[in-house]
Amino acid sequence: MKNAQLPYVDVNRKGGKDYYYFRKRVNGKMVRKPLPDNPDSEEFMRAYWEIRNGKRNAPPAENWNALIVSYYGSAGFKRLATSTRENYRRHCEAIRESNGNKSVKLFRRKHAIAVRDALQDKWSKANERVAVLSILCKHAVDLEWIERNPVVDIAKLKGGEYEAWPDDVLAAFEGYCDEHGERMARTVYELCIGTGQRIGDCVAMRWDDFDGAFMSVIQEKTGTKIQVYCPNRLRVYLASLPKTGAHILAKNLTQPVGKRAAQKAVEEVRAGIGAMHGAGRFVPHGWRYTAAKQLAEAGCSDSEIQAVTGHKTLAMVQKYRAQANQKRASQQAQERREQNKPRT
């Protein structure tokens, strides 16, 4: 049927939805070119007049599609650790989906802030998205598409820090795994707590990386190779596991389970114990800090803790050293207080 408001526009209704077409004669034959779904939008009118005038404007050369493709080919992107590269790619593809053919030159600081605020319910993701936008804009500066990076120094959202898990939440996690037969989640947990490594590193662990005492680890994020001595609890747990493949967390004989599959198994348990959302939220990366905190509370030196966790810098190690020292000093002070309390 024809649209009475605009010449040459046909509207077909199918499945309860209207589809718009521009009717045009080409080489003596009538053809129909699809138009955007919303006839009241600027996009619709721009497409309508471009077809009617016989020309279609090409997207600007310096668009986000082209920028992201260029960044993927850059030395900086290729040098990233595999996990970081995959994470950046997820953000880049989300940016590409929203901005594709739009000009990078028209991107302003207010747009980056709007992106951040749209994701404010997921503060960590929001901060990562802004960081990737900044990296892309810096790449655009290097390509001389823009003169300055508009994303520099945009304030990060605050949503709390990754925290070590308290003892009662650790016990709840273990109890849920045992009660519901969540072996994958329990194995991820024991490896993370026992070695102080990230989930991605634990998923990659093979049986031949473990010599009965030490676990050989090549950290995915840093590429650093370390040898982590496994505490007795972890050694006993590993001895109880059946060997179903080359990897401790085996998908089949030769491959490990996917990192996302391991995360989902852990999420199910976190949801079951109320640790997924709100004030009671604790994340798996907190297990790495749990290991550092337990080592600090045991009186280990900063270098000893760093030898287990493989932290590149001492900043995070010193954070848990300070917490452990404060806790110990608090106990000593209060005990001294009790000892000196006058008798009545």
Sequence and secondary structure as in RCSB ss.txt:
>XXXX:A:sequence
MKNAQLPYVDVNRKGGKDYYYFRKRVNGKMVRKPLPDNPDSEEFMRAYWEIRNGKRNAPPAENWNALIVSYYGSA
GFKRLATSTRENYRRHCEAIRESNGNKSVKLFRRKHAIAVRDALQDKWSKANERVAVLSILCKHAVDLEWIERNP
VVDIAKLKGGEYEAWPDDVLAAFEGYCDEHGERMARTVYELCIGTGQRIGDCVAMRWDDFDGAFMSVIQEKTGTK
IQVYCPNRLRVYLASLPKTGAHILAKNLTQPVGKRAAQKAVEEVRAGIGAMHGAGRFVPHGWRYTAAKQLAEAGC
SDSEIQAVTGHKTLAMVQKYRAQANQKRASQQAQERREQNKPRT
>XXXX:A:secstr
 B SSSTTEEEEEETTEEEEEEEEEETTEEEEEE  S TTSHHHHHHHHHHHTT      SSBHHHHHHHHHTSH
HHHTS HHHHHHHHHHHHHHHHHHTTSBGGG  HHHHHHHHHHTTTSHHHHHHHHHHHHHHHHHHHHTTSSSS T
TTT             HHHHHHHHHHHHHHT HHHHHHHHHHHHH   HHHHHT BGGGB SSEEEEE TTT  E
EEEE  HHHHHHHHHS   SSBSSBSSSS B  HHHHHHHHHHHHHHTT SSGGG   THHHHHHHHHHHHHTT 
 HHHHHHHH  SSSHHHHHHHHHHHHHHHHHHHHHHHHHT    
